[in-house]
Every structure is written in structure tokens, then in C-alpha cells.
Amino acid sequence: MQHEDEFTTAGGGLVWNDVAGKVDVTFDYTYAKSQGAIETVAVPASAAGAFPDLETELNSLRVTASYDVNERLRVGVAWTWEDYDSSDWQIAGVEPATLPGLLSMSPDPYKYSVNVIGLSFQLPLRRGRRGAGRSSRMTDGRPAAVISRRTPRPG
């Protein structure tokens, strides 16, 4: 057998910080597509040929917004839409009783479209300010690892 796989991926995002002084907004988009071809070469020439192609396609969009309620509390909301489609001849149409001696769970090629909404709250457990401020957060509102060292100024 001979395999040939092709993958195409693209993505992009926008970050808009300090909208109205307290809100951070992000937009992220991802696209991925794959195609796999399998050709048989080890069988007699009369039966040789390619299997049907394996294909997948993914579109994903994520929008987040986070708001500083006060110096210690930050509230975030996120919406994610994802659409996925696959074509896999190896499992398409294989039902529990399709092949004798094979126990199948009726898998079908994956295909879905989903919307997810999330809500988050950030409240540091230590007293005082929230670390180094906005620069210590990643774009989706989660804390990022920040390592800093203060060096004394001369004079």
C-alpha cells in the first residue's frame, strides 16, 4: 500500500485590550482540512487501485471578553462555534451486525456543529494587587506564567 496525506491549516486572531478602559476582547479563527489517499500496489493488477479518500474539515471561531469588575475580580465570557466533518470509508456504514464475528459500536464518521458558551471568574487568593496587572494575563483571560526579577536602580 502507498499512502499520501495532504494537510492545510490556517488561523488568525485579533486582540483588543482596554476597550472602554476595563474590557479585553479576542477573536480567534482556525481552519484545517486534510485528505488522505491510500493506493494498493501489492494485489494483482486486475484488483489494484485506490481506496476512497479520507477527508476532514474543521472550522472554529472563538470570541472572548473579560471585564475588570474591580482591582481583584475579573469576569469573562466566551463563545465558541465549531463545525467538523469527516469522510472515512473504513467505518462508514459498519453497523453492529454488518460483519459476522465483529462487534461494532456503530461508529460513523464524525460530523458535528456545536456552540459553547463559557463564563469565568478570576479572584486571586493572595492579598493585594493582581500581580503585574494586565501584562500577566494571556489573551483568553487566564493567568499566564510571569517570571520577573527586580533590579535596583543606581543612585
N, C-alpha and C positions, 0 to 999 in steps of 0.2 A: 504494500500500500504506500501511497505517496500523499503527504498532507501539504496543503498550502493555506496559510491563515493570513488574513489582512485585517488590520485594526486601524480605525480612525477615531481620534478623540479631540475634543476641543472644549474649552471652558473659558469663562471670564467672570469678572466680578467688579462691583463698584462699592466703595465705602464712602459714606457721607457722615462725617463727625460733627458734633456740636450744632445740630440743627436746632434753632431756637435756644441755643445755649446749654441744653441738657439731654438731647436725644442723639443717638448714633443709629444710622440706618445702613444696612448692607443688602446687596443684591448679588446672587451667585447663580450662574447657569452652567450646566455641564451637558455635553453631548458625546455619546460614544456609540460606535457601530462596528460590528465585526462580521466577517464572512469566512467560513472555513470550507475548503474543498477537500474531499478525500477521493482519490482515484485508485482503483485496484489494478495492480500490474502482475500479480502472481497467479492469476487464474487463466484458463485457456482463453485464447483471443476472442472466441465467439461470445464469452460471457464478460469479458473485461469492459470496464467503463467506470464512470464516476458515480459515486453515490450522490444523492441530492445535497445541496449546500446546507451548511449550518449557519444560521443568521441570528444576530441580536441587534437591538437598537434601544438606546436609553436617552431620554430627555429628562432633565431635572432642573427645577427652578426653586431657589430658596431666598426668602425675604425675611430679614430680621430687623427689629427695632428695640432699642433699650433706652430706658429713661432713668435719670438720676432723681429719685424721689427726694432724697436729702444727701448729706455728705456720706452717710453709711449705707443707705439702702438703694439698690438698683433693681429695676423691674424690666424684664424683657419679654418679648413676644416674637414668635417665629411661625412662618407658614412655609411648608414645603410641598411642592407638587412634583410627582414623578410618574413617568409613563415608560413602561418597559414591555418589549415584545421580542419573543424568540421563536425560531422555527427549527425544530430538531426532529428529523425523521426517525431517529433511533427510538424515541419514546412516544411519538405522536400516534394515538390510536391504540396503544397497548393497554388493554383492559385486564381486569383480574383473571378472566378465563380465556384470554386470547391464545396463549401458548400452553400446551399441557406441561405440567411439571414446573411452571414458572409462577411464583407468587408475586404478582404485580400490585402495587398500591394505586393503580390508575394514574400514573404521572402523565401530565400533559405538559407540553412546552409552556414555559411561564409567559403570561401576558397579564399585565395589570396597569391600572391608572389609579393613583391614590393622592389624597390631600391629607396633610398632617398639620395640626396646629399645636404649638407648644407655648407654655408660659413658664418663666423662670424668675427666681428671686435671688439676689445676692446680698448677703449680710455678713460681713467679716466677724469672726469670733473674737478677735482681739480688739482692744480699746484703741481709740484714736482714729487717725485718718486711714483711708483705704490705700495703704502702701504708697506707691509712686504716682497715684492718680490715673488718668486715662491711658497713659502710655503703658500701664501694666496689664491692660486687657487686650485680648485678641479681638478680631472684628466681630465675632459672633457673641460677644458679651461674656465669655468665660475668662477666668483669670489666666494670664499667661505666666510662664516662668520668667521671673525677672531676677537677674543677679546684678547687684550694684555694689560698688565699693567707694566710699567717700575718701577723698584725699584732701588733706589740709592745704589751704591756700597759704602761700608765703606772705608774711607781712602782717 
